[in-house]
Amino acid sequence: MFLDNFYRKIGFYIIKWLIINLLLGFLGAVLVLALKKGIFYLNQFFYNKYYIAPLIGSVIIAIIIYYLDFRARGLGTDIYIRYTNNKYPLKSPFRLLISKFLATSTTLGLMGIGGLVGPLLLIGSSMAIVIDKVFNYFKVKLFNSQLDYRVLSVCGAAATLGPLLGAPLGGGIFASEILYKSSLDYNDLFPAILGSSFGYYFYHAFLPMNSLNIDLALPEATLKEIFLLILVAIISGIIGQSFISIFEAIDDYFSRLRIKSFLKPIITGVIVLMIMKLLKVDSFIDIGDINQLVFSPLREGRMIILIIVKILLAMVIIGGGCSAAIVDTALISGALTGNLLYYIFPNIPLSILVIIGLSATLASIANIPLATMIIVSEIFNLNLSLPVIIGSIIGYLIGRPKAVFKYIGEE
């Protein structure tokens, strides 16, 4: 009798989360595709044609924040962490979904800088809560406990990260691991991997070409190089912590400004317009073009300055209340660090330095060592190589005291 009851519960659990994740994966893939298409068309028809597009974008974002939902501003990751960890229930999820979607597409489409990881965490999670509301409307009660709502939220976030990153396993781990500083909860980890995998599958059914995956065959590191790799990982981890300090300083500056919150994006738009147009930053690198840093050392000083300026502008955009992600910027920062360290360690292959640099920087900034290992391995088609492991672990250990995301749980 006991075993019958046990297997009945397990069977219901498996079927329930299979069906839910199938639905979330499909909708997550549609959201990612729609967001990317929206950004592309805004870039093509407005950003590349009109000089003041960043200023127009900042005004639109201010309107969204003021009239639709103030939660649409900033990273999105902190809100996801807070309510998924049951610090408070998510209210008006549909309004948040729409406003965050519009704010993100406007930020990246009209301001030209930023990333999608953080906003999509919140968009996907909000989508999952909206689905629960729809089920409740039709009197279908599938989620009865706080744990169910937590798992649902994580699965929704994972369903958008898998297709975005081209990392079906890493997307699920990221959505779960980001919630805590030093642990993983299996209750949401495995359903999240399922949601991420379904999202990845549906996205590539719609759009077979994967923009992020880069085929990279890393050479084997010698024993002598391993000690140098550890040193490179330490340097990259420390740079990751410096990255956090700069971002916090920018964020604190905007927080202390004694003006209405919806006016801050407009100030940001003016700053971005002046700097980007003066230095022509808009023509350079995005996460999809990270292979430029992997395969050839940067030799032109202006090119290096442009990347650094673009990284700083991404921080200003987020600190000023526009909707973008810091994770994508961290990957670029780490890749740039590894690329520049090639001039100090020319005997180590450039690809190894870039991989260890971005792994250590991301793990240091976001406190996600396992997700970093898997995501970097999936993006670069690696077999969990030693540089990825060294970079992720050392970066995490250096960054443990301070992560860029607030509200991460302690256990």
C-alpha positions in Angstrom: 0.0 0.0 0.0 2.8 2.4 1.0 4.7 1.7 -2.3 1.5 2.1 -4.4 0.9 5.5 -2.8 4.6 6.5 -3.3 4.7 5.6 -7.0 1.3 7.2 -7.6 2.7 10.5 -6.2 5.9 10.2 -8.1 4.0 9.4 -11.3 1.7 12.5 -10.9 4.8 14.6 -10.1 6.6 13.5 -13.3 3.6 13.9 -15.5 2.7 17.3 -14.0 6.2 18.9 -14.5 6.6 17.3 -17.9 3.4 18.9 -19.2 4.1 22.3 -17.4 7.7 22.4 -18.7 6.6 21.5 -22.2 4.2 24.5 -22.2 6.8 26.8 -20.5 9.5 25.7 -23.0 7.3 26.5 -25.9 6.2 29.9 -24.6 9.8 30.7 -23.4 11.1 30.1 -26.9 8.4 32.3 -28.4 9.3 35.1 -25.9 13.0 34.9 -26.6 12.4 34.9 -30.4 9.9 37.8 -30.2 12.2 39.8 -28.0 15.2 39.3 -30.3 13.1 40.2 -33.3 11.8 43.3 -31.7 15.3 44.4 -30.8 16.5 43.7 -34.3 13.7 45.8 -36.0 14.2 48.7 -33.6 17.9 48.6 -34.4 17.3 48.5 -38.1 14.6 51.0 -38.5 15.3 53.5 -35.7 18.7 53.1 -34.0 20.8 53.0 -37.2 18.9 55.8 -38.8 18.1 58.4 -36.2 20.9 60.2 -34.2 18.7 60.7 -31.1 17.4 57.1 -30.9 19.0 56.5 -27.4 17.3 59.6 -26.1 13.9 58.6 -27.6 14.4 55.1 -26.1 15.1 56.6 -22.6 11.9 58.6 -22.8 9.9 55.5 -23.7 11.5 53.6 -20.8 10.6 56.5 -18.4 7.0 56.3 -19.6 6.9 52.5 -19.1 8.3 52.8 -15.6 6.0 55.7 -14.6 2.7 54.5 -16.2 3.0 50.7 -16.5 5.3 49.2 -13.8 8.3 50.6 -11.9 9.6 47.0 -11.6 10.5 47.1 -15.3 13.7 49.1 -14.5 17.1 47.7 -13.9 18.4 44.1 -13.9 15.3 42.1 -13.1 17.4 39.5 -11.4 17.0 40.9 -7.9 13.2 40.8 -8.2 13.3 37.3 -9.5 15.5 36.2 -6.6 13.4 38.0 -3.9 10.0 36.6 -4.8 11.3 33.1 -5.9 12.9 32.8 -2.5 9.5 33.6 -1.1 10.5 37.0 0.4 7.2 38.3 -1.0 4.5 37.2 -3.5 4.7 38.4 -7.1 1.8 40.8 -7.8 0.4 41.7 -11.2 2.6 39.2 -13.1 1.1 40.0 -16.5 1.7 43.7 -16.1 5.3 43.0 -15.1 5.7 40.6 -18.0 4.5 43.2 -20.6 6.4 46.1 -19.0 9.7 44.3 -18.7 9.4 43.0 -22.2 8.8 46.5 -23.6 11.5 48.1 -21.5 14.1 45.5 -22.4 13.3 45.6 -26.2 13.4 49.4 -26.0 16.7 49.5 -24.1 18.6 47.2 -26.4 16.8 48.2 -29.6 17.1 52.0 -29.2 20.1 52.4 -26.9 22.2 49.7 -28.5 23.9 48.3 -25.3 23.0 45.7 -22.8 22.2 42.1 -22.4 19.1 39.8 -22.0 19.9 37.3 -19.3 18.6 39.2 -16.2 15.5 40.6 -17.9 14.6 37.2 -19.3 14.9 35.6 -15.9 12.1 37.9 -14.7 10.1 37.8 -17.9 10.2 33.9 -18.0 9.3 33.7 -14.3 6.5 36.2 -14.7 5.2 34.1 -17.6 5.0 31.0 -15.4 3.0 32.8 -12.7 0.6 34.1 -15.4 0.1 30.5 -16.6 -0.8 29.6 -13.0 -3.4 32.5 -12.9 -4.9 31.2 -16.2 -5.2 27.7 -14.7 -6.8 29.1 -11.6 -9.3 31.0 -13.7 -10.4 27.7 -15.3 -10.5 26.2 -11.8 -7.5 23.9 -12.5 -5.5 23.7 -9.3 -2.0 22.3 -10.1 0.1 24.2 -7.6 -0.8 23.9 -3.9 2.3 24.7 -1.9 5.0 27.4 -1.6 7.5 24.9 -3.0 5.3 24.4 -6.1 5.3 28.1 -6.8 9.0 28.3 -6.3 9.6 25.5 -8.8 7.2 27.0 -11.2 9.0 30.4 -11.1 12.4 28.8 -11.6 11.2 26.6 -14.5 9.7 29.7 -16.2 13.0 31.5 -15.9 15.0 28.5 -17.2 12.7 28.1 -20.2 13.9 31.4 -21.5 17.6 31.0 -20.6 18.1 27.7 -22.4 17.2 29.1 -25.8 18.9 32.5 -25.2 22.3 31.0 -24.2 22.2 27.9 -26.4 22.8 26.0 -23.1 19.9 23.6 -22.3 21.6 22.2 -19.2 23.4 25.4 -18.1 20.2 27.5 -18.4 18.4 25.3 -15.9 21.3 25.3 -13.5 21.7 29.0 -13.7 18.1 29.7 -12.9 18.3 27.5 -9.8 21.9 28.3 -8.6 21.5 32.1 -8.8 19.0 31.9 -5.9 21.7 30.9 -3.3 25.3 31.7 -2.4 26.4 28.2 -1.6 23.9 25.5 -2.3 21.5 23.9 -4.9 18.0 22.8 -4.3 17.2 19.6 -6.2 13.5 20.3 -5.9 13.8 23.1 -8.5 17.1 22.1 -10.2 15.8 19.1 -12.2 12.5 20.6 -13.3 14.4 23.7 -14.3 16.8 21.7 -16.5 13.7 20.2 -18.1 12.2 23.6 -18.8 15.5 24.9 -20.2 15.9 21.9 -22.4 12.3 22.2 -23.8 12.9 25.9 -24.4 16.1 25.2 -26.2 14.4 22.5 -28.4 11.5 24.7 -29.4 13.7 27.7 -30.1 15.8 25.7 -32.5 12.8 24.2 -34.1 11.7 27.8 -34.9 15.2 29.1 -35.7 17.7 26.3 -36.4 20.8 28.6 -36.5 22.4 29.2 -33.1 24.1 32.6 -32.7 26.0 31.9 -29.5 27.6 28.5 -30.0 31.3 28.6 -31.0 33.3 25.6 -31.9 36.5 25.8 -29.9 39.1 23.0 -29.5 41.2 23.9 -26.5 44.7 22.5 -26.5 45.8 20.5 -23.5 47.5 22.6 -20.8 50.9 21.4 -19.5 51.8 21.1 -15.8 53.7 24.4 -16.0 50.8 26.1 -17.6 48.3 24.9 -15.0 50.0 27.1 -12.3 49.9 30.1 -14.7 46.2 29.3 -15.4 45.5 29.5 -11.6 47.2 32.9 -11.6 45.2 34.1 -14.5 42.0 32.9 -12.8 42.9 34.8 -9.6 43.6 38.0 -11.6 40.2 37.6 -13.5 38.4 36.9 -10.3 39.8 40.0 -8.7 38.8 42.0 -11.8 35.3 40.6 -11.4 35.2 42.0 -7.9 36.4 45.4 -9.2 33.6 45.1 -11.8 31.1 44.8 -8.9 32.6 47.8 -7.1 32.3 50.0 -10.2 28.7 48.9 -10.8 27.7 49.4 -7.2 29.2 52.9 -7.3 27.3 53.8 -10.4 24.1 52.3 -9.0 24.5 54.1 -5.7 25.0 57.4 -7.5 21.7 57.1 -9.4 20.0 55.9 -6.2 21.1 59.0 -4.4 19.9 61.4 -7.1 17.0 63.3 -5.6 14.7 63.2 -8.6 11.8 61.0 -9.6 12.8 57.5 -10.6 11.2 57.8 -14.1 13.5 60.7 -14.9 16.7 58.8 -14.3 16.5 56.8 -17.6 16.2 60.1 -19.4 19.5 61.3 -17.8 21.0 57.9 -18.8 19.8 58.4 -22.4 21.6 61.8 -22.6 24.8 60.3 -21.3 24.6 57.3 -23.6 23.8 59.6 -26.6 26.8 61.8 -26.0 29.4 59.1 -25.3 28.3 56.6 -28.0 28.0 59.2 -30.7 31.3 60.9 -29.8 33.3 57.6 -29.7 31.1 55.6 -32.1 30.9 52.8 -29.6 27.7 51.4 -31.2 29.6 49.8 -34.1 31.6 47.3 -31.9 31.1 44.2 -29.9 28.2 42.2 -28.5 28.1 38.8 -26.7 27.2 37.2 -30.0 30.6 38.4 -31.4 32.7 37.2 -28.5 34.6 35.0 -30.9 36.5 38.2 -31.9 38.2 38.1 -28.6 38.7 34.3 -28.6 40.5 33.9 -31.9 42.7 37.0 -32.3 44.6 39.2 -29.7 43.5 42.9 -29.7 46.3 45.0 -31.0 44.6 48.4 -31.6 44.4 50.6 -28.5 41.2 52.3 -29.6 39.5 49.0 -30.0 40.3 48.1 -26.4 39.1 51.5 -25.2 35.8 51.0 -27.1 35.1 47.7 -25.3 35.9 49.1 -21.9 33.6 52.2 -22.6 30.8 49.9 -23.8 31.2 47.8 -20.6 31.0 51.0 -18.5 28.0 52.3 -20.5 26.1 49.0 -19.9 26.6 49.6 -16.1 25.3 53.2 -16.5 22.3 52.0 -18.5 21.3 49.5 -15.8 22.1 51.8 -12.8 20.0 54.5 -14.5 16.9 52.3 -14.5 16.9 51.0 -18.1 16.3 47.3 -18.5 19.3 45.2 -19.4 21.6 42.4 -18.0 25.0 42.5 -16.3 25.8 38.8 -17.0 26.4 39.4 -20.7 28.6 42.3 -19.8 30.5 40.1 -17.3 31.2 37.6 -20.1 32.6 40.3 -22.4 34.7 41.7 -19.5 36.2 38.3 -18.7 36.9 37.6 -22.3 38.6 41.0 -22.7 40.7 40.3 -19.5 41.9 36.9 -20.9 42.6 38.5 -24.3 44.8 41.3 -22.7 46.6 38.8 -20.5 47.9 37.2 -23.6 50.5 40.0 -23.7 51.7 39.0 -20.3 51.5 35.2 -20.8 52.2 34.8 -24.6 53.2 31.1 -24.2 49.6 30.2 -23.1 47.2 29.8 -26.1 44.9 32.8 -26.4 41.7 30.6 -26.4 42.6 29.1 -23.0 43.2 32.6 -21.6 39.9 33.9 -22.8 38.0 30.9 -21.6 39.5 31.0 -18.1 39.1 34.8 -18.0 35.4 34.8 -18.8 34.8 31.7 -16.5 36.5 33.3 -13.5 34.9 36.7 -14.0 31.3 35.3 -14.4 31.7 33.0 -11.4 33.1 35.8 -9.3 30.4 38.3 -10.2 27.4 36.1 -10.0 28.4 33.3 -7.5 27.4 30.6 -10.0 30.4 28.2 -10.3 28.5 25.1 -11.5 26.3 27.1 -14.0 29.4 28.8 -15.3 31.2 25.5 -16.0 28.2 24.1 -17.9 27.2 27.3 -19.8 30.8 28.0 -21.0 31.2 24.3 -22.0 28.0 24.3 -23.9 28.5 27.7 -25.6 32.0 26.8 -26.8 31.3 23.1 -27.3 33.9 22.0 -24.7 34.1 18.8 -22.8 34.2 20.5 -19.4 37.9 21.2 -19.8 40.3 22.1 -17.1 40.5 25.9 -17.8 36.7 26.2 -17.4 36.8 24.3 -14.1 39.8 26.2 -12.7 38.3 29.6 -13.7 34.9 28.8 -12.4 36.0 27.5 -9.0 38.7 30.1 -8.3 36.4 33.0 -9.5 33.6 31.7 -7.2 35.9 31.5 -4.2 37.2 35.0 -4.7 33.7 36.4 -5.3 31.9 34.6 -2.5 31.9 37.5 -0.1 30.2 39.8 -2.6 28.0 39.1 -5.6 26.5 41.6 -8.0 23.0 40.4 -7.3 21.4 41.4 -4.0 19.0 39.2 -2.0 20.8 35.9 -2.8 20.0 33.4 -0.1 22.7 32.2 2.3 21.9 28.5 2.1 
